[in-house]
Amino acid sequence: MNSKRFSGAIFAIITLFNLPVFAAGWQITGYDSHVELNWESLHEEGTRYRVQVTQDGKNWHTRLETNSAFAMDFVRDLGTNLTLQYRLMEVNGDTETELASGEAKTRDFTDDELLDMVQRYTFRYFWDHAEPSSGMARERIPFMDQDGDIVTTGGTGFGIAAIITAAERGWVTRKAAVARLNKMTDHLEQFERFKGMWAHWYTADDLNAFNFSKYDDGGDIVESAFMMQGLLTARQYFNGEDKEEQRLRNRITALWEDMDWEWYTQGKDILYWHWSKNYGWKMNHPIKGYNEALIVYILAASSPTNAISAEPYHEGWGGWEVKEFRNYSTYYGMTLPLGNKVNMGGPLFFAHYSFMGLDPRGLRDRYTNYWEQNKRHTLINRAYCIDNPFGWQGYGEDLWGLTAGDMVPVGYTAHAPGAERDHGTIAPTAALSSMPYTPAESMKVLKNLYRNHGRHMFGRMGFFDGINLSVSDNPETQVRNTYLAIDQGPIVGMIENYRTALLWNTFMKDKDVQRGLKKLGFTIDHKVQSNIQSIGH
């Protein structure tokens, strides 16, 4: 898809006039339900700004005050399809000075335009707010003071998918995308690796692994697989003869060939999640039972240098004695082939993380049809929220989706159906990243979160991480104002897979991946794939 498809219609007409030099960079942009204002702050620390608006050119009223050079004004309380005049005031004590003014128009967006808006806002996490020295994704924003500004391996892999999407849609140039990815791979080469695998977290400034937990200070093959899924997609997408694109492909290939998947079997018919130089196999976490790690076994079987045989996949991951692999229970009238029985398949990221590049359309093995698995998993999760057995406020057809993310008001967990996992927090990434499987149902959630809760729920980098309407009657405390890389990335990538199948089509071209899928007994029904593409996109 050509990047020019991202139409200027997404942005309202911007009118700038008579701007003082000290209001440089003034931009005002209207969307469906909000207006974004940007300017350059050249004033001393402590300066406050007041944003005022009028609809008739006469009666001005204050919409918000801020000490930053950025503001978002949600205006649905004023109506729809608006023409608004804004002015920016500098406030010093009792004195107000007008710095800039301009006009913005809002209008009801089509579904496609809303998806454009959400993708592009969310992409800012990986582009504008990446860790500057490495270009990699920060684990979270704002980051934990006690942890420092750490970068995440798996979250960066999802971010690579977002960068590919951005290059395709013209949000950034292809050259800029390649430059960013070469910066990343430069650091990925320099980071300490563990039999070719990366740690879960790193401190980018000193290139050292940052321990995820006490004994988890070494290789994490699940996070490494998420990273390599993104990198292999980039290797296929950036296929030009330009020397920087060739350099990127060569570096990705070298990193890929260095990954020793066989080592992580410990000589057994199963893969183990962690290995540390300091603690060896002390974590002793075998990867089995249906979860987010399907892509790990596929990449491990696909390696051109250090591949596993098919036995760990069938005897370890999907062995008959693995109680959390086969399900075949019926929930809300739908039979779910795989996944945890107690939690109705588990959190929804199981249907997202491995499928950023891996295309589930028409994909099957001896265990399931993966399109049906993911679609039913999503619909069951939605049906559970609508059923709402614990009576949480707001749950319904336009507010559903349980997956891993920040809790409201505090904490983090893998939210899922059931008393132990359902705490009343809905994560936007759950429904939005499920767009390929449930487009109409997911769009209801998007519109509700944006149009009805956007003032508190939608920020500079898109939707905040969680919302819980049961914690209080105050909208400001119902939202967890955080962003997480592993939640942001799937929003961009999975929406793109719904719209164009870009990442699916690109990743599945990889010859190594095709060989690995064949080794494990996967087949692809291209007729089914084509039918799903024509219906859903």
RODO-2510 file (C-alpha; in nm, 4 decimals, decimal comma):
residues 537
     n   res          X          Y          Z
     1     m     0,0000     0,0000     0,0000
     2     n     0,1380     0,3394    -0,0938
     3     s     0,2017     0,5799     0,1897
     4     k     0,0010     0,8488     0,0129
     5     r    -0,3135     0,6694     0,1224
     6     f    -0,2747     0,8375     0,4577
     7     s    -0,4915     1,1272     0,3522
     8     g    -0,4603     1,4838     0,4596
     9     a    -0,8282     1,4514     0,5456
    10     i    -0,7169     1,2977     0,8728
    11     f    -0,6078     1,6425     0,9741
    12     a    -0,8417     1,9378     0,9807
    13     i    -0,7560     2,2602     0,8059
    14     i    -0,4926     2,4437     1,0062
    15     t    -0,5122     2,8215     1,0041
    16     l    -0,2228     3,0232     1,1398
    17     f    -0,2157     3,3996     1,1449
    18     n    -0,0262     3,6914     1,2993
    19     l     0,1887     3,4720     1,5218
    20     p     0,4396     3,6457     1,7474
    21     v     0,7925     3,5111     1,7166
    22     f     0,7739     3,3767     2,0720
    23     a     0,4910     3,1423     1,9670
    24     a     0,7081     2,9606     1,7150
    25     g     0,5991     2,6117     1,6219
    26     w     0,2309     2,6833     1,6868
    27     q     0,0180     2,4111     1,5345
    28     i    -0,3469     2,3376     1,5883
    29     t    -0,5091     2,0245     1,4495
    30     g    -0,8688     1,9086     1,4669
    31     y    -0,9712     1,5435     1,4758
    32     d    -1,3003     1,3645     1,5365
    33     s    -1,3532     1,4567     1,9019
    34     h    -1,0435     1,6475     2,0051
    35     v    -0,8098     1,9249     1,9043
    36     e    -0,4335     1,8983     1,9504
    37     l    -0,2232     2,2118     2,0062
    38     n     0,1554     2,2306     1,9930
    39     w     0,3969     2,5193     2,0328
    40     e     0,7564     2,5800     2,1283
    41     s     0,8107     2,6905     2,4846
    42     l     1,0838     2,9549     2,5015
    43     h     0,9944     3,0809     2,8458
    44     e     1,1477     3,0306     3,1850
    45     e     1,0542     2,7321     3,3961
    46     g     0,7220     2,7745     3,5710
    47     t     0,5465     2,9537     3,2879
    48     r     0,1845     2,8511     3,2588
    49     y    -0,0275     2,8546     2,9490
    50     r    -0,4003     2,8976     2,9230
    51     v    -0,5914     2,7616     2,6238
    52     q    -0,9137     2,9462     2,5437
    53     v    -1,1800     2,8806     2,2823
    54     t    -1,4769     3,0501     2,1207
    55     q    -1,7389     2,9293     1,8783
    56     d    -1,8839     3,2712     1,7929
    57     g    -1,5680     3,4817     1,7852
    58     k    -1,6764     3,6795     2,0907
    59     n    -1,7314     3,4717     2,4009
    60     w    -1,4009     3,3200     2,5018
    61     h    -1,3728     3,0662     2,7799
    62     t    -1,0819     2,8701     2,9239
    63     r    -1,0590     2,5061     2,8261
    64     l    -0,7438     2,4076     3,0130
    65     e    -0,4194     2,5260     3,1682
    66     t    -0,0813     2,3618     3,1343
    67     n     0,2878     2,4230     3,1918
    68     s     0,3947     2,2185     2,8892
    69     a     0,4050     2,3177     2,5237
    70     f     0,1373     2,0663     2,4306
    71     a    -0,2358     2,0333     2,4907
    72     m    -0,5240     1,8110     2,3869
    73     d    -0,8749     1,9488     2,4156
    74     f    -1,1598     1,6995     2,3940
    75     v    -1,4515     1,8979     2,2625
    76     r    -1,7375     1,6534     2,2290
    77     d    -1,9090     1,8337     2,5164
    78     l    -1,9360     2,1314     2,2781
    79     g    -2,0874     1,9242     1,9990
    80     t    -1,9686     1,7582     1,6784
    81     n    -1,8492     1,8899     1,3426
    82     l    -1,7292     2,2099     1,5039
    83     t    -1,5421     2,5193     1,3895
    84     l    -1,3492     2,6543     1,6852
    85     q    -1,1254     2,9567     1,7381
    86     y    -0,8423     2,9005     1,9854
    87     r    -0,5980     3,1354     2,1478
    88     l    -0,2946     3,0594     2,3588
    89     m    -0,2336     3,2799     2,6614
    90     e     0,0788     3,3080     2,8723
    91     v    -0,0129     3,3485     3,2391
    92     n     0,2135     3,5301     3,4842
    93     g     0,0366     3,6098     3,8071
    94     d    -0,2627     3,8236     3,7171
    95     t    -0,1241     3,9078     3,3730
    96     e    -0,2324     3,7317     3,0526
    97     t    -0,0487     3,7731     2,7232
    98     e    -0,1836     3,6339     2,3987
    99     l     0,0825     3,4308     2,2206
   100     a    -0,1013     3,2782     1,9273
   101     s    -0,4422     3,2028     1,7843
   102     g    -0,5907     2,9837     1,5160
   103     e    -0,8864     2,7860     1,3899
   104     a    -0,9555     2,4137     1,4073
   105     k    -1,2358     2,2072     1,2630
   106     t    -1,3616     1,8752     1,3961
   107     r    -1,5815     1,6298     1,2122
   108     d    -1,7055     1,2766     1,2507
   109     f    -1,4353     1,0434     1,1233
   110     t    -1,5001     0,7276     0,9283
   111     d    -1,3902     0,4024     1,0895
   112     d    -1,0845     0,3971     0,8643
   113     e    -0,9869     0,7476     0,9706
   114     l    -1,0257     0,6569     1,3369
   115     l    -0,7939     0,3619     1,2843
   116     d    -0,5424     0,5908     1,1120
   117     m    -0,5571     0,8281     1,4055
   118     v    -0,5141     0,5593     1,6714
   119     q    -0,2286     0,3889     1,4876
   120     r    -0,0422     0,7109     1,4254
   121     y    -0,0807     0,8405     1,7805
   122     t     0,0312     0,5050     1,9208
   123     f     0,3311     0,4972     1,6872
   124     r     0,4680     0,8039     1,8642
   125     y     0,5642     0,5759     2,1534
   126     f     0,8203     0,4002     1,9346
   127     w     0,9364     0,6966     1,7288
   128     d     0,9170     1,0235     1,9200
   129     h     0,9607     0,8728     2,2658
   130     a     1,2104     0,5938     2,2042
   131     e     1,5286     0,5760     2,4096
   132     p     1,7517     0,8183     2,2144
   133     s     2,0905     0,6442     2,2209
   134     s     1,9621     0,3078     2,0953
   135     g     1,6328     0,3929     1,9257
   136     m     1,4794     0,1044     2,1182
   137     a     1,1479     0,1113     2,2987
   138     r     1,1389     0,2062     2,6620
   139     e     0,9751    -0,0571     2,8796
   140     r     0,7141     0,1926     2,9941
   141     i     0,6415     0,5650     3,0021
   142     p     0,6648     0,7072     3,2576
   143     f     0,9320     0,4660     3,3715
   144     m     0,9759     0,3446     3,7254
   145     d     1,2141     0,5645     3,9206
   146     q     1,3738     0,2661     4,0891
   147     d     1,4428     0,0916     3,7590
   148     g     1,5772     0,3769     3,5528
   149     d     1,5087     0,4309     3,1838
   150     i     1,5353     0,0706     3,0648
   151     v     1,4624    -0,0629     2,7175
   152     t     1,2673    -0,3759     2,6389
   153     t     1,3606    -0,6492     2,3939
   154     g     1,0165    -0,7911     2,3124
   155     g     0,8491    -0,4498     2,3160
   156     t     1,1096    -0,3253     2,0683
   157     g     1,0304    -0,6205     1,8425
   158     f     0,6701    -0,5040     1,8385
   159     g     0,7965    -0,1505     1,7799
   160     i     0,9824    -0,2677     1,4690
   161     a     0,6481    -0,3814     1,3296
   162     a     0,5151    -0,0336     1,4039
   163     i     0,8091     0,1267     1,2209
   164     i     0,7479    -0,0924     0,9151
   165     t     0,3844     0,0168     0,9240
   166     a     0,4924     0,3799     0,9492
   167     a     0,7264     0,3483     0,6522
   168     e     0,4502     0,1902     0,4439
   169     r     0,1981     0,4595     0,5351
   170     g     0,4399     0,7501     0,4945
   171     w     0,4430     0,8677     0,8575
   172     v     0,8213     0,8476     0,8301
   173     t     1,0400     0,8095     0,5252
   174     r     1,1785     0,4713     0,4308
   175     k     1,5282     0,6149     0,4732
   176     a     1,4543     0,7362     0,8251
   177     a     1,3022     0,3995     0,9184
   178     v     1,6124     0,2144     0,7959
   179     a     1,8390     0,4540     0,9843
   180     r     1,6440     0,3928     1,3051
   181     l     1,6569     0,0173     1,2600
   182     n     2,0302     0,0264     1,1907
   183     k     2,0754     0,2186     1,5148
   184     m     1,8787    -0,0518     1,6933
   185     t     2,0735    -0,3382     1,5399
   186     d     2,3993    -0,1642     1,6297
   187     h     2,2940    -0,1848     1,9937
   188     l     2,1546    -0,5348     1,9581
   189     e     2,4995    -0,6417     1,8391
   190     q     2,6695    -0,4717     2,1330
   191     f     2,4330    -0,5851     2,4081
   192     e     2,5572    -0,8855     2,5994
   193     r     2,3878    -1,1914     2,4566
   194     f     2,3442    -1,5351     2,6016
   195     k     2,4032    -1,8047     2,3403
   196     g     2,2795    -1,5478     2,0901
   197     m     1,9706    -1,4548     2,2911
   198     w     1,8947    -1,1196     2,4469
   199     a     1,7901    -1,0441     2,8007
   200     h     1,4395    -0,9189     2,8733
   201     w     1,5637    -0,5678     2,9618
   202     y     1,8766    -0,3578     2,9071
   203     t     2,0098    -0,0253     3,0240
   204     a     2,0861     0,1284     2,6876
   205     d     2,3506     0,3742     2,8036
   206     d     2,5894     0,1078     2,9370
   207     l     2,4670    -0,1855     2,7210
   208     n     2,4215    -0,4090     3,0260
   209     a     2,1394    -0,6522     3,0883
   210     f     1,9006    -0,5323     3,3565
   211     n     1,7628    -0,8176     3,5639
   212     f     1,3919    -0,8754     3,5181
   213     s     1,3813    -1,0666     3,8469
   214     k     1,6424    -1,1959     4,0910
   215     y     1,7580    -1,4898     3,8801
   216     d     1,6418    -1,3584     3,5434
   217     d     1,9544    -1,1686     3,4382
   218     g     2,0368    -1,3585     3,1214
   219     g     1,8841    -1,4924     2,8038
   220     d     1,5076    -1,4770     2,7599
   221     i     1,4124    -1,6711     2,4497
   222     v     1,0508    -1,5550     2,4487
   223     e     1,1441    -1,1867     2,4422
   224     s     1,4195    -1,2710     2,1936
   225     a     1,1648    -1,4414     1,9682
   226     f     0,9406    -1,1338     1,9747
   227     m     1,2430    -0,9251     1,8787
   228     m     1,3440    -1,1589     1,5970
   229     q     0,9880    -1,1804     1,4639
   230     g     1,0083    -0,8031     1,4120
   231     l     1,3591    -0,8173     1,2685
   232     l     1,2767    -1,0934     1,0181
   233     t     0,9752    -0,8930     0,9050
   234     a     1,2077    -0,5956     0,8542
   235     r     1,4554    -0,8140     0,6632
   236     q     1,1797    -0,9002     0,4171
   237     y     1,0285    -0,5513     0,3954
   238     f     1,3455    -0,3464     0,3458
   239     n     1,4548    -0,5372     0,0376
   240     g     1,6066    -0,2543    -0,1648
   241     e     1,9532    -0,2297    -0,3165
   242     d     2,0350     0,0811    -0,1136
   243     k     2,3508     0,0092     0,0876
   244     e     2,1849     0,0935     0,4177
   245     e     1,9014    -0,1505     0,3493
   246     q     2,1562    -0,4165     0,2514
   247     r     2,3486    -0,3409     0,5705
   248     l     2,0336    -0,3805     0,7761
   249     r     1,9480    -0,7153     0,6179
   250     n     2,3013    -0,8462     0,6680
   251     r     2,3030    -0,7475     1,0349
   252     i     1,9646    -0,9075     1,0959
   253     t     2,0848    -1,2275     0,9299
   254     a     2,3970    -1,2363     1,1473
   255     l     2,1937    -1,1838     1,4660
   256     w     1,9451    -1,4499     1,3553
   257     e     2,2154    -1,7057     1,2820
   258     d     2,3793    -1,6451     1,6211
   259     m     2,0703    -1,7546     1,8161
   260     d     2,1333    -2,0999     1,9641
   261     w     1,7858    -2,2416     2,0130
   262     e     1,9152    -2,5951     2,0626
   263     w     2,1046    -2,4840     2,3737
   264     y     1,7791    -2,3822     2,5380
   265     t     1,6426    -2,7391     2,5260
   266     q     1,8997    -2,8597     2,7817
   267     g     1,9131    -3,1691     2,5607
   268     k     1,5470    -3,2491     2,6288
   269     d     1,2334    -3,2424     2,4164
   270     i     1,1216    -2,8992     2,5348
   271     l     1,2458    -2,5396     2,5304
   272     y     1,3355    -2,3513     2,8489
   273     w     1,2570    -1,9835     2,8855
   274     h     1,5711    -1,8570     3,0639
   275     w     1,9421    -1,9185     3,0917
   276     s     2,1856    -1,7108     3,2968
   277     k     2,5641    -1,7062     3,3059
   278     n     2,5388    -1,6413     3,6789
   279     y     2,2561    -1,8783     3,7733
   280     g     2,2469    -2,1295     3,4890
   281     w     1,9076    -2,2971     3,4559
   282     k     1,7894    -2,1977     3,8057
   283     m     1,4713    -2,0376     3,6667
   284     n     1,3870    -2,3824     3,5215
   285     h     1,0807    -2,2561     3,3351
   286     p     0,9818    -2,4957     3,0545
   287     i     0,7734    -2,3395     2,7771
   288     k     0,4626    -2,5513     2,7557
   289     g     0,0875    -2,5159     2,7542
   290     y    -0,0786    -2,2794     2,5115
   291     n     0,0291    -1,9204     2,5754
   292     e     0,2078    -1,6336     2,3978
   293     a     0,5113    -1,8433     2,3024
   294     l     0,4005    -2,0244     1,9845
   295     i     0,6387    -1,8044     1,7831
   296     v     0,9293    -1,9271     1,9972
   297     y     0,8910    -2,2856     1,8791
   298     i     0,8352    -2,1775     1,5193
   299     l     1,1508    -1,9656     1,5120
   300     a     1,3468    -2,2342     1,6975
   301     a     1,2490    -2,4826     1,4268
   302     s     1,3219    -2,2260     1,1529
   303     s     1,6798    -2,1412     1,2478
   304     p     1,9255    -2,1962     0,9616
   305     t     2,2088    -2,2671     1,2066
   306     n     2,0895    -2,3905     1,5482
   307     a     1,7424    -2,5317     1,4945
   308     i     1,5511    -2,7692     1,7167
   309     s     1,3846    -3,0825     1,5861
   310     a     1,0082    -3,1226     1,5803
   311     e     1,0033    -3,3274     1,9009
   312     p     1,0216    -3,0375     2,1516
   313     y     0,7166    -2,8837     1,9840
   314     h     0,5059    -3,1957     1,9949
   315     e     0,6377    -3,3572     2,3128
   316     g     0,7028    -3,0445     2,5199
   317     w     0,4883    -2,7557     2,4021
   318     g     0,1879    -2,9657     2,3042
   319     g     0,2458    -3,2962     2,4806
   320     w    -0,0558    -3,4925     2,5977
   321     e     0,0478    -3,4565     2,9604
   322     v     0,0500    -3,0753     2,9343
   323     k    -0,2794    -2,9949     3,1044
   324     e    -0,2942    -2,6305     2,9926
   325     f    -0,2504    -2,7004     2,6224
   326     r    -0,5637    -2,8782     2,5007
   327     n    -0,8905    -2,7271     2,6107
   328     y    -1,1966    -2,8249     2,4027
   329     s    -1,4305    -2,6826     2,6652
   330     t    -1,7332    -2,4794     2,5623
   331     y    -1,7821    -2,1249     2,6883
   332     y    -2,0797    -1,9101     2,5923
   333     g    -2,1663    -2,1554     2,3182
   334     m    -1,8154    -2,1597     2,1661
   335     t    -1,5667    -2,4465     2,1867
   336     l    -1,2078    -2,3342     2,2433
   337     p    -0,9459    -2,5788     2,1126
   338     l    -0,6417    -2,4647     2,3134
   339     g    -0,5535    -2,2816     2,6318
   340     n    -0,6073    -2,2676     3,0052
   341     k    -0,9480    -2,4060     3,1020
   342     v    -0,9933    -2,2113     3,4254
   343     n    -0,9342    -1,8721     3,2622
   344     m    -1,1207    -1,9500     2,9383
   345     g    -0,8056    -1,9546     2,7303
   346     g    -0,6174    -1,6918     2,9275
   347     p    -0,5375    -1,3266     2,8542
   348     l    -0,5881    -1,1999     2,5014
   349     f    -0,2227    -1,1278     2,4323
   350     f    -0,1964    -1,5004     2,3520
   351     a    -0,3755    -1,4101     2,0272
   352     h    -0,1526    -1,1082     1,9586
   353     y     0,2166    -1,1442     2,0447
   354     s     0,2978    -1,4507     1,8342
   355     f     0,0750    -1,3270     1,5542
   356     m     0,2317    -0,9885     1,4844
   357     g     0,4042    -1,1537     1,1889
   358     l     0,2807    -1,5112     1,1983
   359     d    -0,0336    -1,5163     0,9852
   360     p    -0,3155    -1,7211     1,1444
   361     r    -0,5409    -1,7070     0,8370
   362     g    -0,5656    -2,0620     0,7051
   363     l    -0,2860    -2,1725     0,9410
   364     r    -0,3340    -2,5097     1,1038
   365     d    -0,1425    -2,7993     1,2520
   366     r    -0,2515    -3,1212     1,4197
   367     y    -0,3806    -2,9238     1,7185
   368     t    -0,6015    -2,6471     1,5823
   369     n    -0,6995    -2,3994     1,3152
   370     y    -0,5257    -2,0868     1,4463
   371     w    -0,7653    -1,8368     1,2949
   372     e    -1,0570    -2,0086     1,4691
   373     q    -0,8536    -2,0441     1,7883
   374     n    -0,7799    -1,6718     1,8046
   375     k    -1,1240    -1,5592     1,6958
   376     r    -1,3031    -1,7810     1,9473
   377     h    -1,0614    -1,6863     2,2222
   378     t    -1,1434    -1,3200     2,1569
   379     l    -1,5187    -1,3722     2,1374
   380     i    -1,5187    -1,5760     2,4594
   381     n    -1,3227    -1,3029     2,6377
   382     r    -1,5761    -1,0488     2,5113
   383     a    -1,8742    -1,2646     2,6081
   384     y    -1,7331    -1,3066     2,9572
   385     c    -1,7044    -0,9286     2,9984
   386     i    -2,0611    -0,8810     2,8765
   387     d    -2,1776    -1,1511     3,1196
   388     n    -1,9760    -0,9666     3,3872
   389     p    -2,0170    -1,2207     3,6701
   390     f    -1,8531    -0,9925     3,9273
   391     g    -2,0541    -0,6830     3,8426
   392     w    -1,7767    -0,4457     3,7376
   393     q    -1,8912    -0,1020     3,6266
   394     g    -1,8933    -0,0350     3,2535
   395     y    -1,8299    -0,3870     3,1247
   396     g    -2,0336    -0,4482     2,8121
   397     e    -2,0403    -0,4564     2,4347
   398     d    -1,8470    -0,1304     2,4137
   399     l    -1,6032    -0,1965     2,7021
   400     w    -1,4405    -0,5383     2,7058
   401     g    -1,0983    -0,6963     2,6804
   402     l    -0,8885    -0,8687     2,9475
   403     t    -0,5159    -0,9023     2,8882
   404     a    -0,1815    -0,8280     3,0512
   405     g    -0,1375    -0,4669     3,1561
   406     d    -0,1332    -0,2150     3,4356
   407     m    -0,4073    -0,2407     3,6932
   408     v    -0,6128     0,0550     3,8095
   409     p    -0,5240     0,2093     4,0476
   410     v    -0,1895     0,0267     4,0989
   411     g    -0,0124    -0,2939     4,0038
   412     y     0,0320    -0,5069     3,6965
   413     t    -0,1146    -0,8464     3,6094
   414     a    -0,2246    -1,0722     3,3266
   415     h    -0,5981    -0,9949     3,3351
   416     a    -0,8210    -1,2813     3,2210
   417     p    -1,1661    -1,4267     3,2887
   418     g    -1,2191    -1,5683     3,6358
   419     a    -1,2096    -1,4577     3,9965
   420     e    -0,8313    -1,4670     4,0266
   421     r    -0,7594    -1,2675     3,7115
   422     d    -1,0517    -1,0291     3,6630
   423     h    -1,0024    -0,7144     3,8723
   424     g    -1,2270    -0,4745     3,6820
   425     t    -0,9528    -0,3227     3,4633
   426     i    -1,0041    -0,3147     3,0869
   427     a    -0,6909    -0,2690     2,8766
   428     p    -0,7540    -0,0943     2,5420
   429     t    -0,4869    -0,3071     2,3760
   430     a    -0,7030    -0,6167     2,4281
   431     a    -0,9880    -0,5200     2,1966
   432     l    -0,7863    -0,2955     1,9639
   433     s    -0,5190    -0,5584     1,8971
   434     s    -0,7993    -0,8072     1,8315
   435     m    -0,9233    -0,5981     1,5378
   436     p    -0,8401    -0,8707     1,2805
   437     y    -1,0597    -1,1223     1,4621
   438     t    -1,3489    -0,9036     1,5780
   439     p    -1,3465    -0,5819     1,3731
   440     a    -1,7018    -0,4639     1,4430
   441     e    -1,6867    -0,5572     1,8102
   442     s    -1,3436    -0,4008     1,8573
   443     m    -1,4489    -0,0811     1,6823
   444     k    -1,7281    -0,0343     1,9384
   445     v    -1,4648    -0,0351     2,2131
   446     l    -1,2433     0,2093     2,0244
   447     k    -1,5283     0,4557     1,9742
   448     n    -1,6456     0,4294     2,3346
   449     l    -1,2978     0,4774     2,4798
   450     y    -1,2215     0,7686     2,2483
   451     r    -1,5517     0,9553     2,2263
   452     n    -1,6848     0,8946     2,5785
   453     h    -1,3669     0,8585     2,7856
   454     g    -1,1079     1,0275     2,5654
   455     r    -1,0563     1,3339     2,7843
   456     h    -0,8909     1,1134     3,0447
   457     m    -0,8133     0,8008     2,8433
   458     f    -0,6484     0,9284     2,5225
   459     g    -0,3168     1,1098     2,5397
   460     r    -0,0081     1,2082     2,3453
   461     m     0,0702     0,8439     2,2551
   462     g    -0,2834     0,7151     2,2162
   463     f    -0,4874     0,5244     2,4709
   464     f    -0,3523     0,4910     2,8224
   465     d    -0,2932     0,1409     2,9511
   466     g    -0,6000     0,0687     3,1614
   467     i    -0,9423     0,1878     3,2739
   468     n    -1,1489     0,0698     3,5711
   469     l    -1,4821     0,2436     3,6222
   470     s    -1,5390     0,0641     3,9535
   471     v    -1,2557     0,2266     4,1499
   472     s    -1,4323     0,5614     4,1959
   473     d    -1,6791     0,8078     4,0474
   474     n    -1,3952     1,0392     3,9434
   475     p    -1,2906     0,9934     3,5775
   476     e    -0,9391     1,1127     3,6607
   477     t    -0,8783     0,8200     3,8977
   478     q    -1,0492     0,5605     3,6792
   479     v    -0,7565     0,5627     3,4346
   480     r    -0,3980     0,4406     3,4731
   481     n    -0,1992     0,7110     3,2936
   482     t     0,0809     0,4843     3,1741
   483     y     0,2029     0,3435     2,8454
   484     l     0,3703     0,0017     2,8048
   485     a     0,5657    -0,1023     2,4963
   486     i     0,4187    -0,4529     2,4915
   487     d     0,0682    -0,3053     2,4878
   488     q     0,1342    -0,0213     2,2442
   489     g     0,3088    -0,2258     1,9769
   490     p     0,0298    -0,4760     1,9083
   491     i    -0,2204    -0,1923     1,8676
   492     v    -0,0282    -0,0546     1,5691
   493     g     0,0705    -0,3892     1,4199
   494     m    -0,2503    -0,5859     1,4623
   495     i    -0,4658    -0,2996     1,3366
   496     e    -0,2409    -0,2904     1,0302
   497     n    -0,2826    -0,6641     0,9836
   498     y    -0,6579    -0,6100     0,9913
   499     r    -0,6426    -0,3264     0,7396
   500     t    -0,3863    -0,4560     0,4905
   501     a    -0,2243    -0,7763     0,6275
   502     l     0,1064    -0,5960     0,5690
   503     l     0,3052    -0,7595     0,8486
   504     w     0,1512    -1,1023     0,7961
   505     n     0,2216    -1,1002     0,4237
   506     t     0,5765    -0,9776     0,4759
   507     f     0,6855    -1,2118     0,7557
   508     m     0,5389    -1,5200     0,5908
   509     k     0,7602    -1,4688     0,2835
   510     d     1,0661    -1,5645     0,4878
   511     k     1,2100    -1,8900     0,3548
   512     d     1,3499    -1,9895     0,6930
   513     v     1,0087    -1,9473     0,8532
   514     q     0,8420    -2,1455     0,5769
   515     r     1,0885    -2,4295     0,6355
   516     g     1,0288    -2,4252     1,0105
   517     l     0,6516    -2,4336     0,9735
   518     k     0,6790    -2,7309     0,7411
   519     k     0,9073    -2,9116     0,9864
   520     l     0,6509    -2,8741     1,2651
   521     g     0,3658    -2,9980     1,0474
   522     f     0,1878    -2,6681     0,9778
   523     t    -0,0172    -2,6211     0,6642
   524     i    -0,1684    -2,3060     0,5133
   525     d    -0,5017    -2,3071     0,3343
   526     h    -0,4537    -2,0159     0,0953
   527     k    -0,8185    -2,0251    -0,0105
   528     v    -0,9255    -1,9631     0,3488
   529     q    -0,6609    -1,6916     0,3760
   530     s    -0,7932    -1,5210     0,0645
   531     n    -1,1554    -1,5384     0,1831
   532     i    -1,0717    -1,3866     0,5205
   533     q    -0,8732    -1,1109     0,3518
   534     s    -1,1596    -1,0198     0,1191
   535     i    -1,4204    -1,0236     0,3964
   536     g    -1,2284    -0,8493     0,6698
   537     h    -1,0224    -0,5877     0,4914
***
